[in-house]
Amino acid sequence: MFIKQQDIVVALKFTLGGDLLSYAELGRELGMSASEAHAAVRRLDEARLVEPESKIVRRDVLMKFLVHGVPYAFPARTKEVTRGMPTAWAAPTLADKFQISGQMSPVWPAPDGTVQGVAVKPLYPSVPGAAQRDSALYEMLSLVDAIRIGRARERQLAEKELSNRLKPHAA
């Protein structure tokens, strides 16, 4: 069985305490069905990204996968100009760390978006809604996008920020 994009979203939610939710609650918060959430947890278990019994995320393994696997398994490219929700280095998590002039911000296309920028396909279609409901998840997902689409400098800073958030004491 292969990892799917939504599994990464579930794993990140788990690092933020989502492992305490029922599958129905997890699905509701992430904009997916309870059966999709359950299947994602099963795949995470098979991929050894979570502990089999407790469903606690193996943070060091997840970090390695986010940095070395996600950009290749789930690549993203910037597309047309649209309105949306800022992601990657344009999201609040990294925005104050970069002075990028003459370049449009990467955004997840969203009808109620407040920023005009270049479209980036989110890991999973429900990501913008889930990010609006959970600011900590938004931070994590935007850092993953910086790894997926960023240049060396953006990727390096995103890796550092993600690593800090995924440290066991951050739980």
N, C-alpha and C positions, 0 to 999 in steps of 0.2 A: 504494500500500500504506500502511496506517495503522499507527502505533505502537500496541502493546498494552502492557498493564500489566507483563507479564513482561519486556518490553524495558527498562524502567526498572530493574528489579532486576538484569538482566544488565549494564547500563551502570554501575550503582553498584559491582557486583562487579569490573568491569574497572578502575575507578579504584583498586581495592585490590589490583591485581595479577592479577586473574582472567583477563586477556587472555593470560596465559602458559599457561593450562590448555587441554587438549583439550576438544572439545565434550562428550565423555562425562564427563570430570571436572567440567566446568562444570555440566553438567546434574545430576550427582550431588550436588554441593555446594549447588545451588539447589533441589533437589527437583523437577526437570523432566527430560524425556527429552533425549537428545543432539540429536534432530531439532528439539525446541522451542528449545533453546539456539542451534542453528545458524540457525534461522529468525529468532530475536530479533536475532542479530548482523547478519543480512542486512537486516532492517528498520532497525536502527540506522545501518547504512551508507547505506541509501536516504534516511533522514531527515537525513543528514549530521551525526550525533551522534558518529560514529567516523571516523577516517581510513580511506579505502578499502583500502589495502594492509596497513598495520600494525595496524589495528583499535585504535589508541590513541584513547581518548576525547577529544573536543574539550571540555575541561572548562568553558570559558567558555560555550559553546553549551548544554551540558548544564545548567549552572547556570541559565541563562535559562529553559530549558524547565521545569526543576523548579519554579521560582518562578512563572512566568507561564503555563505550559501544564498541568502536572499537576493543579493544583486544579480546573481546568475540564474537562479530558479524563477525569480519574479522580477525581471528587469522592467524598467520604466523609462519612457522617453517623454520629453516635453512635446506638446502638440500645439493646437490652435490657441489663439487668444480667446479667453472667456472670463466670466465672473465666477468667483468661487471662494473657497476657504484656503488661506495660506498654508503651505506645507513646506517641508524641508527647511532651508535656511531662511525662508520668509515667515515661518511660523514664529510666534512669540518666544519660543524656547531658544532659538538661535538668532533671531532678527537683530538684536542689539550687539551681536558679536561680529557682524559683517557690514561693510560699507560697499554695497554693490550698486554702482551707478550705470545707467544705460542698459540694464538688464531687467527684463520683466520678471516678476515674482512667480514662482511655481504655485499653482493652486489646484485643489481638488474641485472639479466643476460642481457647482451647487446653485440651484435656482435662486436661493436667498443669499448668495455670496456677496461679500462686501468689498472684495478686492479684485481688480482686473489683473490677469496674469496669463501665463501659459499653462494649459491644462496638463495635469499629471494624473494618469489613471491610478486611483487608490488601490491598495492591496485587495480590497473587497468592496463591492458596491455600497455597502452600508457604513463604511468607515467615516464619511463626513458626519452623518447623524450620530454615530457612536461617540465621535470626538466632541461634538457639541454637548452631549450629555455628561461627558467625563473628561475634565481638563487634563488630568494626569495621563490618561490614555492618549489624548490628543498630542501631548508632548512626546510620548514614546513613539507614536505612529509617524509624527513629523520627523523625528530623528532617524527612523528607519528609512523614510523617503530621502533624507539627505544622504544616506548611505547608498540608496538605490540610484539616485540621479546626480549626486554631487561630484564635483571635482575633488582632487586629493585633499585640499585644505578643508572643504566642507565635510568630506567623509571622515577625516581624522578627528575633527572637533565633535562630530556626531557620535563617533565611536567612544570618545572620552566621556561625553555626556550620558550616553546609554550605559556605559560601564558603571558610572557612578550611581545611576538609578537602579541598576540590577545587582548591586552589591547586596549580600545577605542582610546587612544592617539597615538597608533601605526598605526592607519589607515591613 
